[in-house]
Amino acid sequence: MASNNSKNRMDLIVALAKRRGFVMPTSEIYGGIGSSYDYGPLGVEMKRKLADLWWREMVRRHENIVGIDSAIIYHPRTWEASGHVDGFVDPLVDCRQCKSRFKEDDLLEHAARAKGLSAPPLKEEGHKLDPDHPEYANLPCPVCGNRGTLTAPRFFNLMFKTFIGPVEEAASTVFLRPETAQGIYTDYPQVLNSTRLRPPFGIAQIGKAFRNEITPGNFIFRTREFEQMEMQYFVKPGDEDEAMEYWKAERMRFWSEVAGVRTENLRFHQHTPEELAHYAKSAFDIEYNFPFGWAEFEGIHNRTDYDLRRHAEFSGREKDLTYFDDQTRERYMPYIVETSAGLNRALLAILLDAYDEDDVEGNTRVVLRLNHRVAPFTAAVLPLMKKDGLPEIALQLFERLKREFNVFYDDSGNIGRRYRRQDEAGTPFCFTIDHQTLEDGTVTIRDRDTLDQPQRPKLEQVVNLLRDRMYE
């Protein structure tokens, strides 16, 4: 199996994803648009299955967690309360010579590496780049290497701005949500009243978010439009540490045991005090060992009562956002433990984790060893030939299976090529209808991972056999 850190591993996945209809560049007939992708027939099936798995684990398995689907455009005051209007900015620096553009942090990291330092002394109080520092003029451009060509930092808001109504004026300015969590916080009192839940309880949602990223890249890892799978867990103050430990264990279990990601490619990263967001008391990332290094695809954060207090202040509904326990006669503002996963990043991690190459009779076989729960197709039905009544029997089996499973029918090309196509799609099982089927009513089963064909069940046994394989 190719190393997970192989430099061309990402290139192999990008090519396979496009070739087999997992992920494709959007608007490609017009030349595409930077870091924007469409999910093809296989990709959308896999993405839906992964989202459904998450929903089942987070909502269906927990009687104290409910779901919502909040709007993409919120009241503008939401983003003032959350800090996004003032704080959701990146300082940008341009090179006058080569016209490249950099985030402040990337520029400083490059300068530090060049000097063998952890960080150069170029930041003023507040952690902003200081263009008046005597060393600033000598900073080299990371691309062309020229010195004295860098502009002063300019601040760039990462939220996409749009307008409500027919006139583009300040009074009608709104933003596309850069995260889904704030909709949960603003809906919290209504959910609380309608469900009569008591802390600890959670509110979950899956939805799109939009960030005007300056340096998107690494395929679908960082894009301007993405999907989040978030759950905000409301607890009594003092219980948040226990909740953090519970959700850390649950989320790691989900990715390794349910989604099938190899444990050696997963780890926790605890945020240092310098890394902590302004709202967080503690934070852990679940990281995957991507070809470009360890990187986060889910965060578990103790957000304290920061968000609810801010929304209470900005909306003027401070008492309404507290919780009154009628049993203990206590009133308090709940603390929040957040689990927030990027669906697109998780999909990329799973594809990278599943990619494999092996030798079959002197030929290289490309195979996605996807967990059957997230594989786009559970099985494929293949008639050996397009004659002798084989397609008719295969179609009958296909119709029977697709009532319960997502299955694929393929009668194009020789059987070896059809097997290879299903290997690249990650299909766990293939059922082949051949001439022996005509004689005794049995079919061949081919296992994607072992290439074994251990038995020939009767046609009427295939549905139950597939059920057993899927849920074992």
Secondary structure, DSSP 8 states (H G I E B T S, - for coil): ---TT-TTHHHHHHHHHHHHTSEEETTGGGT--TT-EEE-HHHHHHHHHHHHHHHIIIIIT-TTEEE----SB--THHHHHHTHHHH-EEEEEEBTTT--EEEHHHHHHHHHHHHT-SS-S-EETTTEE-TTSTTGGG-B-TTT--BS-B---EEEE-S-EEESSSS--GGGEEEB-S-SHHHHHHHHHHHHHHH---SSEEEEEEEEEE---SS-BTTTTB-SEEEEEEEEEEE-TT-HHHHHHHHHHHHHHIIIIIS---GGGEEEEE--TTTS-TT-SEEEEEEEEETTEEEEEEEEEE-TTHHHHHHHHHHT-TGGGSEEETTTTEEE--EEEEEEEEHHHHHHHHHHHHEEEEEETTEEEEEE---TTT-S-SEEEEESSSSTTHHHHHHHHHHHHTTTS-EEE--SS-HHHHHHHHHHHT-SEEEEE-HHHHHHSB-EEEETTT-------BGGGHHHHHHHHHH-
